[in-house]
Amino acid sequence: MKIARSVMVVAVVCCLSAIGTLAQTKAGQEVTALLQEFMSAAGRGDRTVFDKFFADDVIYTRATGAVITKADIMKSLGKPAPAAEGKSTYSAEDTTLHEYGDTVIVAFRLQGRTEYPDGRVETAHYRNTGTFLKRDGRWQVVAWQATKMNEPAQGQ
C-alpha cells in the first residue's frame, strides 16, 4: 500500500512538473530561438533579422549609456564595414529567462569575438538584458540594456 501510494505521488509530481515545464517553456523556446537567430546574424549586420528582432518602439541602452531607437540601429547597418575592422561573431551564454505571459525577460552574457585580417583576435564580454513582448503573434524586443564587463585577470 505504501509503495503504491509512493508511486502515485511520484507519478502526479512528474505529470505536474511536465505540464508546468511545457507551459513555461513554449514562450521561452520561441524567444531563445529568436535570440540565437539574432546572435548568428549580428556579425553580418543582417538587416532583415535586426528588423524582425527589434520592435519599432524599442528602447536600447548601449554599454556607453547612450539610448538609441530602432531607426538608429537600422541606420548603423547601412554602412559597410571596412575589411580592416575584422569579422565579428557573437554568442549568448549563461542565459536566464523569466516568462510573464506575453512578456519574456532574458538576461545573458554576450561574447563578441572579432578576427582581424592580420590574425589578431579580440574578445569582448557584455551582460545584456532584454524584454521581449509578443504582439500580433510574434516576439520582439521592446527594451534592451547592454553593460560592458571588465575582462577577468589572467589566471582567474
C-alpha positions in Angstrom: 0.0 0.0 0.0 2.8 2.4 0.9 4.6 1.5 -2.3 1.5 2.1 -4.4 0.9 5.5 -2.7 4.6 6.5 -3.3 4.4 5.5 -6.9 1.2 7.5 -7.3 2.7 10.6 -5.6 5.8 10.4 -7.9 3.6 10.0 -11.0 1.5 13.0 -10.0 4.5 15.1 -9.3 6.1 14.1 -12.6 2.9 15.0 -14.5 2.5 18.3 -12.8 6.2 19.1 -13.5 5.9 18.2 -17.2 2.7 20.3 -17.6 4.4 23.3 -15.8 7.5 22.9 -18.0 5.5 22.7 -21.2 3.5 25.8 -20.3 6.6 27.6 -19.1 8.9 26.8 -22.0 6.8 27.4 -25.1 7.4 31.1 -25.0 11.0 30.5 -23.7 11.7 28.2 -26.6 10.4 30.8 -29.1 12.4 33.6 -27.6 15.6 31.5 -27.3 15.3 30.6 -31.0 14.9 34.3 -31.9 17.9 35.2 -29.7 20.0 32.5 -31.3 19.0 33.7 -34.8 19.9 37.2 -33.9 23.3 36.3 -32.4 24.1 34.4 -35.6 23.1 37.3 -37.8 24.5 40.2 -35.7 28.1 39.9 -37.0 26.8 40.1 -40.6 24.6 43.1 -39.9 21.6 41.2 -41.4 19.0 44.0 -41.7 16.1 41.5 -42.1 17.0 39.8 -38.8 17.5 43.1 -37.0 14.2 44.4 -38.2 12.5 41.2 -37.1 14.2 41.2 -33.7 13.7 44.8 -32.5 10.2 46.4 -32.2 9.7 49.8 -33.8 9.4 51.3 -30.3 12.4 49.6 -28.8 14.4 51.5 -26.1 18.0 50.3 -26.4 20.6 51.5 -23.9 24.1 50.9 -25.2 27.0 49.9 -22.9 28.2 53.6 -23.3 24.9 54.7 -21.7 23.6 56.2 -24.9 19.9 55.5 -25.6 19.1 54.7 -29.2 16.0 53.8 -31.3 15.3 51.2 -33.9 15.9 53.9 -36.6 19.4 54.4 -35.1 20.0 50.7 -35.1 18.9 50.2 -38.7 20.8 53.3 -39.9 24.0 51.9 -38.4 23.5 48.7 -40.5 23.6 50.7 -43.8 27.3 51.4 -43.5 29.6 48.7 -45.0 32.4 47.8 -42.6 35.9 48.2 -43.9 37.8 44.9 -44.1 40.3 46.3 -41.6 37.6 46.2 -38.9 37.6 42.4 -39.0 34.9 39.8 -38.9 32.8 39.6 -35.7 30.8 36.7 -34.3 28.6 36.8 -31.2 27.2 34.2 -28.8 24.8 34.3 -25.9 25.9 32.3 -22.8 24.7 31.8 -19.3 21.1 32.7 -20.4 18.3 33.1 -17.9 14.6 33.6 -19.0 11.7 34.7 -16.9 8.3 34.3 -18.5 5.2 36.5 -17.7 2.5 35.6 -20.2 3.2 37.7 -23.4 6.4 39.1 -21.9 9.7 37.3 -21.5 12.7 38.9 -19.8 16.1 37.4 -20.9 19.5 38.1 -19.3 22.7 36.6 -20.7 26.4 37.1 -21.1 27.3 38.1 -24.6 30.7 37.2 -26.0 31.8 39.1 -29.1 34.8 37.8 -31.0 36.5 39.8 -33.8 39.1 38.3 -36.1 41.3 40.8 -38.0 43.0 40.2 -41.3 46.4 40.4 -39.6 45.5 37.3 -37.4 44.7 39.3 -34.3 41.7 38.2 -32.3 39.8 40.4 -29.7 37.0 39.3 -27.4 34.6 41.4 -25.5 32.1 40.5 -22.9 28.8 42.1 -22.0 25.8 41.5 -19.8 22.6 42.0 -21.7 19.1 42.2 -20.5 16.2 42.3 -22.9 12.4 42.5 -22.7 10.5 40.6 -25.3 6.8 41.3 -25.9 4.5 39.1 -28.0 2.4 41.3 -30.3 0.4 40.2 -33.3 1.6 36.7 -32.8 5.3 37.5 -32.9 8.0 38.1 -30.3 10.1 41.3 -30.5 12.5 43.2 -28.2 10.9 46.4 -26.7 13.7 47.1 -24.2 17.4 46.3 -24.3 20.3 47.1 -22.0 24.0 46.2 -22.6 26.7 46.5 -20.0 30.4 46.1 -20.8 32.1 43.6 -18.5 35.7 44.0 -17.4 37.9 41.3 -18.7 39.0 38.9 -16.0 42.6 39.0 -15.0 44.7 36.2 -16.4 44.7 33.0 -14.3 41.3 33.7 -12.9 
